[in-house]
Amino acid sequence: MLTLLIGFAISTAVALFGYSRARAFVSERLRYVDAVNHPAAPVLAGVGAALLTMPVVAFLPLVGAGTALTFGLAVGFGVAAGRGDVPRLPRM
């Protein structure tokens, strides 16, 4: 029971970190990049983050594939939220 609780706490912390950092990165650094406004940008970021964390969580005993998927989902939502923070310039 304690192991499950620790794993859930780690997964929640990783998801909150992924969401906040992805949102901040998109709104601060990718402000003038047009590709971030493409509808597939959050999906690609989330899938990429999940694929990058899969090998890492494979070696950790308290977390599993669900943590990697949760991290990918959080990064995708963070990119989508950060994209909403960026003011869109009118096209000429």
N, CA, C and O atoms as a Tinker XYZ file with bonds, in Angstrom:
   368  protein
     1  N      0.815000   -1.193000    0.000000    73     2
     2  CA     0.000000    0.000000    0.000000    64     1     3
     3  C      0.857000    1.255000    0.000000    63     2     4     5
     4  O      0.551000    2.223000   -0.696000    81     3
     5  N      1.926000    1.239000    0.777000    73     3     6
     6  CA     2.817000    2.390000    0.826000    64     5     7
     7  C      3.545000    2.572000   -0.501000    63     6     8     9
     8  O      3.769000    3.701000   -0.938000    81     7
     9  N      3.908000    1.484000   -1.132000    73     7    10
    10  CA     4.575000    1.561000   -2.432000    64     9    11
    11  C      3.658000    2.183000   -3.480000    63    10    12    13
    12  O      4.104000    2.978000   -4.307000    81    11
    13  N      2.400000    1.829000   -3.445000    73    11    14
    14  CA     1.427000    2.401000   -4.374000    64    13    15
    15  C      1.276000    3.898000   -4.146000    63    14    16    17
    16  O      1.196000    4.670000   -5.102000    81    15
    17  N      1.238000    4.306000   -2.894000    73    15    18
    18  CA     1.107000    5.718000   -2.561000    64    17    19
    19  C      2.339000    6.512000   -2.982000    63    18    20    21
    20  O      2.212000    7.626000   -3.489000    81    19
    21  N      3.515000    5.958000   -2.779000    73    19    22
    22  CA     4.750000    6.632000   -3.196000    64    21    23
    23  C      4.806000    6.727000   -4.712000    63    22    24    25
    24  O      5.189000    7.768000   -5.245000    81    23
    25  N      4.437000    5.673000   -5.412000    73    23    26
    26  CA     4.407000    5.699000   -6.878000    64    25    27
    27  C      3.430000    6.728000   -7.413000    63    26    28    29
    28  O      3.719000    7.418000   -8.391000    81    27
    29  N      2.265000    6.834000   -6.769000    73    27    30
    30  CA     1.276000    7.834000   -7.177000    64    29    31
    31  C      1.796000    9.245000   -6.924000    63    30    32    33
    32  O      1.585000   10.136000   -7.747000    81    31
    33  N      2.465000    9.457000   -5.810000    73    31    34
    34  CA     3.025000   10.772000   -5.506000    64    33    35
    35  C      4.113000   11.158000   -6.511000    63    34    36    37
    36  O      4.177000   12.308000   -6.945000    81    35
    37  N      4.948000   10.220000   -6.874000    73    35    38
    38  CA     5.990000   10.481000   -7.862000    64    37    39
    39  C      5.371000   10.790000   -9.218000    63    38    40    41
    40  O      5.796000   11.723000   -9.900000    81    39
    41  N      4.374000   10.015000   -9.606000    73    39    42
    42  CA     3.708000   10.233000  -10.889000    64    41    43
    43  C      3.019000   11.595000  -10.932000    63    42    44    45
    44  O      3.065000   12.284000  -11.951000    81    43
    45  N      2.386000   11.979000   -9.838000    73    43    46
    46  CA     1.726000   13.280000   -9.775000    64    45    47
    47  C      2.741000   14.419000   -9.845000    63    46    48    49
    48  O      2.517000   15.409000  -10.541000    81    47
    49  N      3.838000   14.282000   -9.135000    73    47    50
    50  CA     4.880000   15.314000   -9.165000    64    49    51
    51  C      5.495000   15.448000  -10.557000    63    50    52    53
    52  O      5.748000   16.559000  -11.022000    81    51
    53  N      5.731000   14.327000  -11.215000    73    51    54
    54  CA     6.299000   14.358000  -12.567000    64    53    55
    55  C      5.314000   14.992000  -13.542000    63    54    56    57
    56  O      5.722000   15.750000  -14.423000    81    55
    57  N      4.034000   14.698000  -13.401000    73    55    58
    58  CA     3.019000   15.284000  -14.287000    64    57    59
    59  C      2.913000   16.792000  -14.079000    63    58    60    61
    60  O      2.829000   17.543000  -15.050000    81    59
    61  N      2.916000   17.238000  -12.839000    73    59    62
    62  CA     2.856000   18.676000  -12.568000    64    61    63
    63  C      4.096000   19.395000  -13.091000    63    62    64    65
    64  O      4.001000   20.500000  -13.625000    81    63
    65  N      5.253000   18.766000  -12.936000    73    63    66
    66  CA     6.486000   19.346000  -13.451000    64    65    67
    67  C      6.446000   19.426000  -14.973000    63    66    68    69
    68  O      6.808000   20.457000  -15.540000    81    67
    69  N      6.018000   18.367000  -15.641000    73    67    70
    70  CA     5.956000   18.354000  -17.104000    64    69    71
    71  C      4.993000   19.389000  -17.642000    63    70    72    73
    72  O      5.299000   20.077000  -18.616000    81    71
    73  N      3.832000   19.508000  -17.018000    73    71    74
    74  CA     2.845000   20.499000  -17.456000    64    73    75
    75  C      3.375000   21.917000  -17.298000    63    74    76    77
    76  O      3.304000   22.721000  -18.227000    81    75
    77  N      3.902000   22.217000  -16.125000    73    75    78
    78  CA     4.340000   23.595000  -15.868000    64    77    79
    79  C      5.529000   23.987000  -16.726000    63    78    80    81
    80  O      5.583000   25.113000  -17.221000    81    79
    81  N      6.479000   23.090000  -16.913000    73    79    82
    82  CA     7.654000   23.421000  -17.719000    64    81    83
    83  C      7.305000   23.519000  -19.205000    63    82    84    85
    84  O      7.842000   24.377000  -19.905000    81    83
    85  N      6.416000   22.657000  -19.694000    73    83    86
    86  CA     6.024000   22.730000  -21.100000    64    85    87
    87  C      5.256000   24.017000  -21.374000    63    86    88    89
    88  O      5.478000   24.672000  -22.392000    81    87
    89  N      4.356000   24.379000  -20.471000    73    87    90
    90  CA     3.596000   25.613000  -20.651000    64    89    91
    91  C      4.507000   26.837000  -20.621000    63    90    92    93
    92  O      4.364000   27.741000  -21.445000    81    91
    93  N      5.433000   26.866000  -19.683000    73    91    94
    94  CA     6.355000   27.995000  -19.589000    64    93    95
    95  C      7.270000   28.065000  -20.814000    63    94    96    97
    96  O      7.540000   29.153000  -21.323000    81    95
    97  N      7.746000   26.916000  -21.288000    73    95    98
    98  CA     8.643000   26.908000  -22.435000    64    97    99
    99  C      7.939000   27.416000  -23.687000    63    98   100   101
   100  O      8.510000   28.196000  -24.449000    81    99
   101  N      6.707000   26.979000  -23.901000    73    99   102
   102  CA     5.968000   27.398000  -25.097000    64   101   103
   103  C      5.637000   28.881000  -25.021000    63   102   104   105
   104  O      5.791000   29.599000  -26.010000    81   103
   105  N      5.187000   29.349000  -23.866000    73   103   106
   106  CA     4.768000   30.749000  -23.779000    64   105   107
   107  C      5.945000   31.712000  -23.744000    63   106   108   109
   108  O      5.800000   32.858000  -24.168000    81   107
   109  N      7.109000   31.286000  -23.252000    73   107   110
   110  CA     8.259000   32.184000  -23.174000    64   109   111
   111  C      9.186000   32.064000  -24.375000    63   110   112   113
   112  O      9.564000   33.073000  -24.971000    81   111
   113  N      9.547000   30.862000  -24.729000    73   111   114
   114  CA    10.578000   30.674000  -25.749000    64   113   115
   115  C     10.040000   30.482000  -27.161000    63   114   116   117
   116  O     10.688000   30.877000  -28.131000    81   115
   117  N      8.875000   29.887000  -27.282000    73   115   118
   118  CA     8.324000   29.610000  -28.613000    64   117   119
   119  C      7.263000   30.625000  -29.012000    63   118   120   121
   120  O      6.371000   30.322000  -29.804000    81   119
   121  N      7.360000   31.812000  -28.469000    73   119   122
   122  CA     6.357000   32.840000  -28.723000    64   121   123
   123  C      6.260000   33.194000  -30.203000    63   122   124   125
   124  O      5.157000   33.405000  -30.706000    81   123
   125  N      7.366000   33.263000  -30.901000    73   123   126
   126  CA     7.377000   33.707000  -32.297000    64   125   127
   127  C      7.534000   32.566000  -33.287000    63   126   128   129
   128  O      7.819000   32.808000  -34.460000    81   127
   129  N      7.356000   31.346000  -32.850000    73   127   130
   130  CA     7.462000   30.185000  -33.730000    64   129   131
   131  C      6.057000   29.801000  -34.186000    63   130   132   133
   132  O      5.196000   29.486000  -33.365000    81   131
   133  N      5.832000   29.829000  -35.488000    73   131   134
   134  CA     4.500000   29.546000  -36.019000    64   133   135
   135  C      4.099000   28.080000  -35.880000    63   134   136   137
   136  O      2.910000   27.767000  -35.827000    81   135
   137  N      5.062000   27.199000  -35.822000    73   135   138
   138  CA     4.749000   25.769000  -35.768000    64   137   139
   139  C      4.038000   25.378000  -34.477000    63   138   140   141
   140  O      3.361000   24.351000  -34.437000    81   139
   141  N      4.180000   26.174000  -33.430000    73   139   142
   142  CA     3.527000   25.840000  -32.169000    64   141   143
   143  C      2.012000   26.019000  -32.268000    63   142   144   145
   144  O      1.278000   25.470000  -31.447000    81   143
   145  N      1.537000   26.763000  -33.243000    73   143   146
   146  CA     0.102000   26.967000  -33.433000    64   145   147
   147  C     -0.551000   25.878000  -34.274000    63   146   148   149
   148  O     -1.765000   25.902000  -34.472000    81   147
   149  N      0.220000   24.938000  -34.764000    73   147   150
   150  CA    -0.336000   23.830000  -35.538000    64   149   151
   151  C     -1.119000   22.908000  -34.596000    63   150   152   153
   152  O     -0.679000   22.667000  -33.472000    81   151
   153  N     -2.260000   22.396000  -35.032000    73   151   154
   154  CA    -3.075000   21.545000  -34.142000    64   153   155
   155  C     -2.372000   20.273000  -33.664000    63   154   156   157
   156  O     -2.740000   19.719000  -32.628000    81   155
   157  N     -1.377000   19.811000  -34.399000    73   155   158
   158  CA    -0.692000   18.580000  -34.006000    64   157   159
   159  C      0.472000   18.823000  -33.054000    63   158   160   161
   160  O      1.083000   17.858000  -32.595000    81   159
   161  N      0.797000   20.046000  -32.746000    73   159   162
   162  CA     1.946000   20.341000  -31.890000    64   161   163
   163  C      1.806000   19.740000  -30.492000    63   162   164   165
   164  O      2.763000   19.126000  -30.021000    81   163
   165  N      0.673000   19.878000  -29.802000    73   163   166
   166  CA     0.574000   19.247000  -28.478000    64   165   167
   167  C      0.634000   17.726000  -28.530000    63   166   168   169
   168  O      1.190000   17.091000  -27.634000    81   167
   169  N      0.064000   17.145000  -29.572000    73   167   170
   170  CA     0.091000   15.682000  -29.705000    64   169   171
   171  C      1.516000   15.200000  -29.924000    63   170   172   173
   172  O      1.952000   14.237000  -29.293000    81   171
   173  N      2.241000   15.863000  -30.812000    73   171   174
   174  CA     3.626000   15.470000  -31.072000    64   173   175
   175  C      4.508000   15.658000  -29.844000    63   174   176   177
   176  O      5.366000   14.820000  -29.565000    81   175
   177  N      4.309000   16.737000  -29.116000    73   175   178
   178  CA     5.099000   16.973000  -27.907000    64   177   179
   179  C      4.787000   15.920000  -26.848000    63   178   180   181
   180  O      5.700000   15.425000  -26.186000    81   179
   181  N      3.524000   15.573000  -26.679000    73   179   182
   182  CA     3.146000   14.571000  -25.693000    64   181   183
   183  C      3.659000   13.182000  -26.035000    63   182   184   185
   184  O      4.158000   12.468000  -25.165000    81   183
   185  N      3.538000   12.801000  -27.293000    73   183   186
   186  CA     4.036000   11.481000  -27.715000    64   185   187
   187  C      5.553000   11.431000  -27.594000    63   186   188   189
   188  O      6.109000   10.424000  -27.155000    81   187
   189  N      6.223000   12.508000  -27.980000    73   187   190
   190  CA     7.678000   12.551000  -27.859000    64   189   191
   191  C      8.138000   12.469000  -26.414000    63   190   192   193
   192  O      9.103000   11.768000  -26.109000    81   191
   193  N      7.463000   13.173000  -25.527000    73   191   194
   194  CA     7.831000   13.122000  -24.112000    64   193   195
   195  C      7.588000   11.733000  -23.531000    63   194   196   197
   196  O      8.398000   11.237000  -22.749000    81   195
   197  N      6.482000   11.107000  -23.906000    73   195   198
   198  CA     6.199000    9.762000  -23.404000    64   197   199
   199  C      7.220000    8.755000  -23.916000    63   198   200   201
   200  O      7.665000    7.885000  -23.167000    81   199
   201  N      7.591000    8.866000  -25.180000    73   199   202
   202  CA     8.581000    7.942000  -25.736000    64   201   203
   203  C      9.963000    8.143000  -25.128000    63   202   204   205
   204  O     10.714000    7.181000  -24.960000    81   203
   205  N     10.303000    9.386000  -24.799000    73   203   206
   206  CA    11.606000    9.639000  -24.186000    64   205   207
   207  C     11.677000    9.158000  -22.743000    63   206   208   209
   208  O     12.752000    8.800000  -22.262000    81   207
   209  N     10.562000    9.146000  -22.059000    73   207   210
   210  CA    10.585000    8.710000  -20.665000    64   209   211
   211  C     10.347000    7.209000  -20.491000    63   210   212   213
   212  O     10.578000    6.678000  -19.405000    81   211
   213  N      9.895000    6.523000  -21.527000    73   211   214
   214  CA     9.672000    5.072000  -21.413000    64   213   215
   215  C     10.932000    4.306000  -21.006000    63   214   216   217
   216  O     10.854000    3.465000  -20.110000    81   215
   217  N     12.094000    4.561000  -21.628000    73   215   218
   218  CA    13.288000    3.824000  -21.183000    64   217   219
   219  C     13.712000    4.182000  -19.760000    63   218   220   221
   220  O     14.283000    3.347000  -19.058000    81   219
   221  N     13.444000    5.395000  -19.335000    73   219   222
   222  CA    13.834000    5.810000  -17.989000    64   221   223
   223  C     12.996000    5.088000  -16.943000    63   222   224   225
   224  O     13.535000    4.558000  -15.971000    81   223
   225  N     11.680000    5.064000  -17.138000    73   223   226
   226  CA    10.819000    4.429000  -16.135000    64   225   227
   227  C     10.918000    2.910000  -16.171000    63   226   228   229
   228  O     10.463000    2.246000  -15.240000    81   227
   229  N     11.495000    2.354000  -17.209000    73   227   230
   230  CA    11.664000    0.903000  -17.262000    64   229   231
   231  C     12.647000    0.418000  -16.200000    63   230   232   233
   232  O     12.574000   -0.730000  -15.760000    81   231
   233  N     13.561000    1.287000  -15.792000    73   231   234
   234  CA    14.568000    0.895000  -14.806000    64   233   235
   235  C     14.228000    1.330000  -13.388000    63   234   236   237
   236  O     14.937000    0.960000  -12.452000    81   235
   237  N     13.180000    2.094000  -13.207000    73   235   238
   238  CA    12.801000    2.558000  -11.874000    64   237   239
   239  C     11.793000    1.604000  -11.253000    63   238   240   241
   240  O     10.829000    1.225000  -11.917000    81   239
   241  N     11.983000    1.209000  -10.013000    73   239   242
   242  CA    11.112000    0.186000   -9.431000    64   241   243
   243  C      9.729000    0.689000   -8.991000    63   242   244   245
   244  O      8.778000   -0.093000   -8.997000    81   243
   245  N      9.589000    1.949000   -8.616000    73   243   246
   246  CA     8.315000    2.420000   -8.070000    64   245   247
   247  C      7.353000    2.961000   -9.110000    63   246   248   249
   248  O      6.162000    3.102000   -8.832000    81   247
   249  N      7.839000    3.262000  -10.289000    73   247   250
   250  CA     6.979000    3.825000  -11.328000    64   249   251
   251  C      6.977000    2.889000  -12.526000    63   250   252   253
   252  O      7.851000    2.033000  -12.661000    81   251
   253  N      5.998000    3.060000  -13.383000    73   251   254
   254  CA     5.891000    2.178000  -14.538000    64   253   255
   255  C      5.531000    2.947000  -15.788000    63   254   256   257
   256  O      5.763000    4.152000  -15.884000    81   255
   257  N      4.969000    2.247000  -16.730000    73   255   258
   258  CA     4.615000    2.853000  -18.010000    64   257   259
   259  C      3.516000    3.900000  -17.843000    63   258   260   261
   260  O      3.441000    4.847000  -18.626000    81   259
   261  N      2.678000    3.740000  -16.845000    73   259   262
   262  CA     1.642000    4.731000  -16.590000    64   261   263
   263  C      2.205000    6.092000  -16.252000    63   262   264   265
   264  O      1.613000    7.114000  -16.598000    81   263
   265  N      3.332000    6.118000  -15.586000    73   263   266
   266  CA     3.983000    7.391000  -15.265000    64   265   267
   267  C      4.482000    8.067000  -16.526000    63   266   268   269
   268  O      4.351000    9.282000  -16.676000    81   267
   269  N      5.049000    7.295000  -17.429000    73   267   270
   270  CA     5.519000    7.870000  -18.692000    64   269   271
   271  C      4.347000    8.387000  -19.523000    63   270   272   273
   272  O      4.438000    9.450000  -20.138000    81   271
   273  N      3.265000    7.647000  -19.540000    73   271   274
   274  CA     2.086000    8.099000  -20.275000    64   273   275
   275  C      1.469000    9.339000  -19.633000    63   274   276   277
   276  O      1.019000   10.242000  -20.337000    81   275
   277  N      1.445000    9.387000  -18.320000    73   275   278
   278  CA     0.927000   10.557000  -17.616000    64   277   279
   279  C      1.802000   11.767000  -17.888000    63   278   280   281
   280  O      1.293000   12.873000  -18.073000    81   279
   281  N      3.107000   11.571000  -17.914000    73   279   282
   282  CA     4.024000   12.662000  -18.222000    64   281   283
   283  C      3.805000   13.167000  -19.642000    63   282   284   285
   284  O      3.783000   14.377000  -19.866000    81   283
   285  N      3.643000   12.268000  -20.602000    73   283   286
   286  CA     3.378000   12.669000  -21.976000    64   285   287
   287  C      2.082000   13.425000  -22.121000    63   286   288   289
   288  O      2.008000   14.411000  -22.854000    81   287
   289  N      1.056000   12.968000  -21.423000    73   287   290
   290  CA    -0.236000   13.644000  -21.446000    64   289   291
   291  C     -0.136000   15.039000  -20.825000    63   290   292   293
   292  O     -0.716000   15.997000  -21.337000    81   291
   293  N      0.595000   15.144000  -19.734000    73   291   294
   294  CA     0.768000   16.442000  -19.077000    64   293   295
   295  C      1.557000   17.411000  -19.954000    63   294   296   297
   296  O      1.238000   18.599000  -20.004000    81   295
   297  N      2.571000   16.921000  -20.636000    73   295   298
   298  CA     3.342000   17.787000  -21.534000    64   297   299
   299  C      2.467000   18.245000  -22.697000    63   298   300   301
   300  O      2.528000   19.408000  -23.097000    81   299
   301  N      1.667000   17.356000  -23.233000    73   299   302
   302  CA     0.755000   17.742000  -24.311000    64   301   303
   303  C     -0.227000   18.814000  -23.879000    63   302   304   305
   304  O     -0.457000   19.779000  -24.607000    81   303
   305  N     -0.810000   18.649000  -22.693000    73   303   306
   306  CA    -1.720000   19.668000  -22.174000    64   305   307
   307  C     -0.978000   20.961000  -21.863000    63   306   308   309
   308  O     -1.534000   22.046000  -22.034000    81   307
   309  N      0.263000   20.865000  -21.412000    73   307   310
   310  CA     1.058000   22.065000  -21.152000    64   309   311
   311  C      1.365000   22.836000  -22.417000    63   310   312   313
   312  O      1.329000   24.066000  -22.419000    81   311
   313  N      1.667000   22.131000  -23.489000    73   311   314
   314  CA     1.912000   22.794000  -24.776000    64   313   315
   315  C      0.637000   23.465000  -25.269000    63   314   316   317
   316  O      0.677000   24.588000  -25.771000    81   315
   317  N     -0.483000   22.786000  -25.128000    73   315   318
   318  CA    -1.754000   23.378000  -25.557000    64   317   319
   319  C     -2.097000   24.611000  -24.733000    63   318   320   321
   320  O     -2.590000   25.600000  -25.275000    81   319
   321  N     -1.845000   24.562000  -23.439000    73   319   322
   322  CA    -2.128000   25.718000  -22.588000    64   321   323
   323  C     -1.149000   26.854000  -22.855000    63   322   324   325
   324  O     -1.541000   28.021000  -22.860000    81   323
   325  N      0.105000   26.527000  -23.075000    73   323   326
   326  CA     1.095000   27.559000  -23.387000    64   325   327
   327  C      0.843000   28.201000  -24.731000    63   326   328   329
   328  O      1.139000   29.379000  -24.932000    81   327
   329  N      0.301000   27.431000  -25.645000    73   327   330
   330  CA    -0.052000   27.964000  -26.953000    64   329   331
   331  C     -1.169000   28.984000  -26.830000    63   330   332   333
   332  O     -1.216000   29.946000  -27.597000    81   331
   333  N     -2.064000   28.788000  -25.880000    73   331   334
   334  CA    -3.140000   29.739000  -25.646000    64   333   335
   335  C     -2.651000   31.027000  -24.995000    63   334   336   337
   336  O     -3.310000   32.061000  -25.101000    81   335
   337  N     -1.507000   30.977000  -24.323000    73   335   338
   338  CA    -0.940000   32.169000  -23.697000    64   337   339
   339  C     -0.277000   33.095000  -24.697000    63   338   340   341
   340  O     -0.126000   34.289000  -24.437000    81   339
   341  N      0.120000   32.552000  -25.841000    73   339   342
   342  CA     0.848000   33.331000  -26.838000    64   341   343
   343  C     -0.142000   34.166000  -27.637000    63   342   344   345
   344  O     -1.090000   33.620000  -28.202000    81   343
   345  N      0.059000   35.475000  -27.694000    73   343   346
   346  CA    -0.839000   36.284000  -28.521000    64   345   347
   347  C     -0.582000   36.019000  -30.002000    63   346   348   349
   348  O      0.566000   35.969000  -30.444000    81   347
   349  N     -1.638000   35.853000  -30.746000    73   347   350
   350  CA    -1.505000   35.579000  -32.183000    64   349   351
   351  C     -1.505000   36.888000  -32.945000    63   350   352   353
   352  O     -2.349000   37.757000  -32.731000    81   351
   353  N     -0.549000   37.005000  -33.829000    73   351   354
   354  CA    -0.443000   38.196000  -34.663000    64   353   355
   355  C     -1.314000   38.020000  -35.898000    63   354   356   357
   356  O     -1.413000   36.913000  -36.427000    81   355
   357  N     -1.936000   39.073000  -36.359000    73   355   358
   358  CA    -2.768000   38.950000  -37.568000    64   357   359
   359  C     -1.891000   38.696000  -38.791000    63   358   360   361
   360  O     -0.792000   39.237000  -38.908000    81   359
   361  N     -2.394000   37.874000  -39.687000    73   359   362
   362  CA    -1.683000   37.574000  -40.940000    64   361   363
   363  C     -1.835000   38.730000  -41.898000    63   362   364   365
   364  O     -2.869000   39.397000  -41.937000    81   363
   365  N     -0.796000   38.955000  -42.664000    73   363   366
   366  CA    -0.850000   40.023000  -43.674000    64   365   367
   367  C     -1.072000   39.473000  -45.035000    63   366   368
   368  O     -1.143000   40.230000  -46.003000    81   367
